[in-house]
């Protein structure tokens, strides 16, 4: 007789280590994306150091515009 799932159809029910691996992969992916974005923004800010504060404000404005346009 086939073992029935007690949780429905969870891919983690019979391989609990996979949950930990998937969680860690998501954490690593988030850190990597954050660091990549940070490097891109810092590079752009440093291009015109005397206007760094203005450039930063423009970034914030653009991000707010995108948030509004995409309803995020």
VMD Tcl script that builds the backbone (N, CA, C; Angstrom):
set m [mol new atoms 216]
animate dup $m
set s [atomselect $m all]
$s set {name element resname resid chain x y z} {
  {N N UNK 1 A 0.836 -1.176 0.000}
  {CA C UNK 1 A 0.000 0.000 0.000}
  {C C UNK 1 A 0.887 1.246 0.000}
  {N N UNK 2 A 0.497 2.230 -0.773}
  {CA C UNK 2 A 1.249 3.479 -0.897}
  {C C UNK 2 A 1.056 4.338 0.338}
  {N N UNK 3 A 2.144 4.942 0.787}
  {CA C UNK 3 A 2.068 5.828 1.946}
  {C C UNK 3 A 1.305 7.098 1.556}
  {N N UNK 4 A 0.292 7.408 2.320}
  {CA C UNK 4 A -0.510 8.602 2.057}
  {C C UNK 4 A 0.100 9.804 2.772}
  {N N UNK 5 A 0.027 10.916 2.132}
  {CA C UNK 5 A 0.538 12.153 2.698}
  {C C UNK 5 A -0.435 12.662 3.750}
  {N N UNK 6 A 0.096 13.057 4.879}
  {CA C UNK 6 A -0.728 13.642 5.937}
  {C C UNK 6 A -0.903 15.150 5.725}
  {N N UNK 7 A -0.099 15.721 4.838}
  {CA C UNK 7 A -0.119 17.170 4.640}
  {C C UNK 7 A -0.668 17.559 3.264}
  {N N UNK 8 A -1.213 16.665 2.568}
  {CA C UNK 8 A -1.628 16.993 1.211}
  {C C UNK 8 A -0.492 16.643 0.279}
  {N N UNK 9 A -0.079 17.564 -0.531}
  {CA C UNK 9 A 1.017 17.270 -1.459}
  {C C UNK 9 A 2.157 18.252 -1.244}
  {N N UNK 10 A 2.863 18.076 -0.141}
  {CA C UNK 10 A 4.018 18.918 0.154}
  {C C UNK 10 A 5.286 18.208 -0.285}
  {N N UNK 11 A 6.130 18.916 -1.003}
  {CA C UNK 11 A 7.389 18.307 -1.449}
  {C C UNK 11 A 8.349 18.109 -0.278}
  {N N UNK 12 A 8.052 18.676 0.870}
  {CA C UNK 12 A 8.940 18.597 2.023}
  {C C UNK 12 A 8.569 17.489 2.999}
  {N N UNK 13 A 7.407 16.903 2.837}
  {CA C UNK 13 A 6.938 15.920 3.807}
  {C C UNK 13 A 7.879 14.726 3.927}
  {N N UNK 14 A 8.385 14.235 2.818}
  {CA C UNK 14 A 9.225 13.054 2.860}
  {C C UNK 14 A 10.717 13.385 2.768}
  {N N UNK 15 A 11.035 14.659 2.628}
  {CA C UNK 15 A 12.432 15.090 2.573}
  {C C UNK 15 A 12.562 16.407 3.325}
  {N N UNK 16 A 12.566 16.319 4.653}
  {CA C UNK 16 A 12.553 17.529 5.480}
  {C C UNK 16 A 13.836 18.350 5.342}
  {N N UNK 17 A 14.941 17.731 4.966}
  {CA C UNK 17 A 16.189 18.483 4.779}
  {C C UNK 17 A 16.074 19.456 3.604}
  {N N UNK 18 A 15.229 19.115 2.644}
  {CA C UNK 18 A 15.069 19.971 1.471}
  {C C UNK 18 A 14.482 21.329 1.853}
  {N N UNK 19 A 13.628 21.365 2.858}
  {CA C UNK 19 A 13.063 22.635 3.326}
  {C C UNK 19 A 14.177 23.566 3.784}
  {N N UNK 20 A 15.080 23.046 4.614}
  {CA C UNK 20 A 16.208 23.862 5.087}
  {C C UNK 20 A 17.073 24.343 3.926}
  {N N UNK 21 A 17.306 23.467 2.961}
  {CA C UNK 21 A 18.110 23.845 1.794}
  {C C UNK 21 A 17.415 24.934 0.975}
  {N N UNK 22 A 16.119 24.805 0.790}
  {CA C UNK 22 A 15.370 25.810 0.021}
  {C C UNK 22 A 15.319 27.149 0.743}
  {N N UNK 23 A 15.147 27.112 2.055}
  {CA C UNK 23 A 15.140 28.357 2.841}
  {C C UNK 23 A 16.491 29.056 2.728}
  {N N UNK 24 A 17.570 28.289 2.879}
  {CA C UNK 24 A 18.911 28.875 2.781}
  {C C UNK 24 A 19.172 29.420 1.384}
  {N N UNK 25 A 18.698 28.728 0.365}
  {CA C UNK 25 A 18.871 29.209 -1.010}
  {C C UNK 25 A 18.149 30.537 -1.205}
  {N N UNK 26 A 16.959 30.667 -0.630}
  {CA C UNK 26 A 16.221 31.931 -0.740}
  {C C UNK 26 A 16.928 33.060 0.007}
  {N N UNK 27 A 17.469 32.756 1.170}
  {CA C UNK 27 A 18.223 33.758 1.935}
  {C C UNK 27 A 19.449 34.198 1.136}
  {N N UNK 28 A 20.163 33.243 0.570}
  {CA C UNK 28 A 21.360 33.560 -0.220}
  {C C UNK 28 A 21.012 34.376 -1.458}
  {N N UNK 29 A 19.915 34.020 -2.127}
  {CA C UNK 29 A 19.484 34.745 -3.322}
  {C C UNK 29 A 19.125 36.192 -2.965}
  {N N UNK 30 A 18.443 36.379 -1.832}
  {CA C UNK 30 A 18.074 37.729 -1.387}
  {C C UNK 30 A 19.327 38.562 -1.091}
  {N N UNK 31 A 20.262 37.975 -0.357}
  {CA C UNK 31 A 21.511 38.694 -0.024}
  {C C UNK 31 A 22.281 39.081 -1.277}
  {N N UNK 32 A 22.358 38.153 -2.207}
  {CA C UNK 32 A 23.088 38.404 -3.444}
  {C C UNK 32 A 22.441 39.524 -4.255}
  {N N UNK 33 A 21.112 39.489 -4.366}
  {CA C UNK 33 A 20.405 40.526 -5.119}
  {C C UNK 33 A 20.571 41.883 -4.445}
  {N N UNK 34 A 20.474 41.891 -3.122}
  {CA C UNK 34 A 20.625 43.143 -2.375}
  {C C UNK 34 A 22.018 43.731 -2.582}
  {N N UNK 35 A 23.024 42.892 -2.516}
  {CA C UNK 35 A 24.403 43.367 -2.693}
  {C C UNK 35 A 24.627 43.872 -4.117}
  {N N UNK 36 A 24.064 43.194 -5.089}
  {CA C UNK 36 A 24.193 43.611 -6.484}
  {C C UNK 36 A 23.548 44.985 -6.695}
  {N N UNK 37 A 22.359 45.164 -6.175}
  {CA C UNK 37 A 21.659 46.450 -6.295}
  {C C UNK 37 A 22.440 47.544 -5.577}
  {N N UNK 38 A 22.953 47.219 -4.397}
  {CA C UNK 38 A 23.738 48.187 -3.626}
  {C C UNK 38 A 24.953 48.667 -4.423}
  {N N UNK 39 A 25.668 47.725 -5.033}
  {CA C UNK 39 A 26.859 48.078 -5.821}
  {C C UNK 39 A 26.493 48.974 -7.005}
  {N N UNK 40 A 25.390 48.643 -7.676}
  {CA C UNK 40 A 24.956 49.459 -8.809}
  {C C UNK 40 A 24.612 50.875 -8.373}
  {N N UNK 41 A 23.887 51.007 -7.282}
  {CA C UNK 41 A 23.494 52.335 -6.801}
  {C C UNK 41 A 24.714 53.130 -6.350}
  {N N UNK 42 A 25.601 52.491 -5.589}
  {CA C UNK 42 A 26.803 53.199 -5.133}
  {C C UNK 42 A 27.664 53.661 -6.305}
  {N N UNK 43 A 27.779 52.827 -7.319}
  {CA C UNK 43 A 28.561 53.223 -8.495}
  {C C UNK 43 A 27.947 54.454 -9.143}
  {N N UNK 44 A 26.635 54.474 -9.259}
  {CA C UNK 44 A 25.946 55.619 -9.864}
  {C C UNK 44 A 26.104 56.864 -8.991}
  {N N UNK 45 A 25.982 56.707 -7.680}
  {CA C UNK 45 A 26.131 57.849 -6.776}
  {C C UNK 45 A 27.538 58.441 -6.849}
  {N N UNK 46 A 28.540 57.577 -6.966}
  {CA C UNK 46 A 29.928 58.030 -6.988}
  {C C UNK 46 A 30.328 58.686 -8.307}
  {N N UNK 47 A 29.547 58.489 -9.360}
  {CA C UNK 47 A 29.867 59.099 -10.651}
  {C C UNK 47 A 29.879 60.613 -10.573}
  {N N UNK 48 A 29.022 61.156 -9.732}
  {CA C UNK 48 A 28.942 62.615 -9.576}
  {C C UNK 48 A 28.897 62.905 -8.076}
  {N N UNK 49 A 30.029 62.702 -7.419}
  {CA C UNK 49 A 30.109 62.802 -5.962}
  {C C UNK 49 A 29.560 64.111 -5.383}
  {N N UNK 50 A 29.837 65.251 -5.999}
  {CA C UNK 50 A 29.308 66.493 -5.431}
  {C C UNK 50 A 27.773 66.540 -5.403}
  {N N UNK 51 A 27.139 65.763 -6.247}
  {CA C UNK 51 A 25.668 65.755 -6.294}
  {C C UNK 51 A 25.092 64.438 -5.797}
  {N N UNK 52 A 25.834 63.772 -4.936}
  {CA C UNK 52 A 25.421 62.464 -4.431}
  {C C UNK 52 A 24.054 62.528 -3.754}
  {N N UNK 53 A 23.840 63.540 -2.951}
  {CA C UNK 53 A 22.559 63.664 -2.243}
  {C C UNK 53 A 21.409 63.864 -3.226}
  {N N UNK 54 A 21.633 64.662 -4.250}
  {CA C UNK 54 A 20.604 64.893 -5.266}
  {C C UNK 54 A 20.305 63.596 -6.027}
  {N N UNK 55 A 21.352 62.885 -6.402}
  {CA C UNK 55 A 21.166 61.618 -7.115}
  {C C UNK 55 A 20.397 60.626 -6.247}
  {N N UNK 56 A 20.728 60.571 -4.971}
  {CA C UNK 56 A 20.028 59.694 -4.049}
  {C C UNK 56 A 18.541 60.041 -4.001}
  {N N UNK 57 A 18.234 61.317 -3.912}
  {CA C UNK 57 A 16.832 61.760 -3.893}
  {C C UNK 57 A 16.106 61.372 -5.179}
  {N N UNK 58 A 16.799 61.467 -6.296}
  {CA C UNK 58 A 16.204 61.068 -7.579}
  {C C UNK 58 A 15.906 59.566 -7.577}
  {N N UNK 59 A 16.834 58.772 -7.045}
  {CA C UNK 59 A 16.581 57.330 -6.927}
  {C C UNK 59 A 15.296 57.074 -6.148}
  {N N UNK 60 A 15.159 57.741 -5.010}
  {CA C UNK 60 A 13.953 57.551 -4.198}
  {C C UNK 60 A 12.696 57.946 -4.965}
  {N N UNK 61 A 12.767 59.056 -5.671}
  {CA C UNK 61 A 11.630 59.526 -6.458}
  {C C UNK 61 A 11.251 58.502 -7.534}
  {N N UNK 62 A 12.255 57.992 -8.229}
  {CA C UNK 62 A 12.009 57.007 -9.281}
  {C C UNK 62 A 11.408 55.732 -8.686}
  {N N UNK 63 A 11.931 55.286 -7.563}
  {CA C UNK 63 A 11.384 54.087 -6.929}
  {C C UNK 63 A 9.937 54.281 -6.492}
  {N N UNK 64 A 9.622 55.465 -5.987}
  {CA C UNK 64 A 8.219 55.752 -5.631}
  {C C UNK 64 A 7.326 55.746 -6.870}
  {N N UNK 65 A 7.823 56.323 -7.954}
  {CA C UNK 65 A 7.060 56.322 -9.211}
  {C C UNK 65 A 6.791 54.891 -9.687}
  {N N UNK 66 A 7.818 54.075 -9.647}
  {CA C UNK 66 A 7.671 52.679 -10.073}
  {C C UNK 66 A 6.680 51.952 -9.172}
  {N N UNK 67 A 6.793 52.191 -7.868}
  {CA C UNK 67 A 5.869 51.549 -6.928}
  {C C UNK 67 A 4.433 51.923 -7.254}
  {N N UNK 68 A 4.219 53.193 -7.544}
  {CA C UNK 68 A 2.872 53.659 -7.874}
  {C C UNK 68 A 2.385 53.077 -9.211}
  {N N UNK 69 A 3.236 53.126 -10.228}
  {CA C UNK 69 A 2.859 52.619 -11.563}
  {C C UNK 69 A 2.539 51.130 -11.544}
  {N N UNK 70 A 3.287 50.362 -10.789}
  {CA C UNK 70 A 3.116 48.914 -10.765}
  {C C UNK 70 A 2.229 48.457 -9.602}
  {N N UNK 71 A 1.741 49.441 -8.816}
  {CA C UNK 71 A 0.880 49.143 -7.671}
  {C C UNK 71 A 1.526 48.123 -6.724}
  {N N UNK 72 A 2.772 48.415 -6.378}
  {CA C UNK 72 A 3.527 47.523 -5.482}
  {C C UNK 72 A 3.330 47.898 -4.029}
}
mol reanalyze $m
mol bondsrecalc $m
mol representation Tube
mol addrep $m
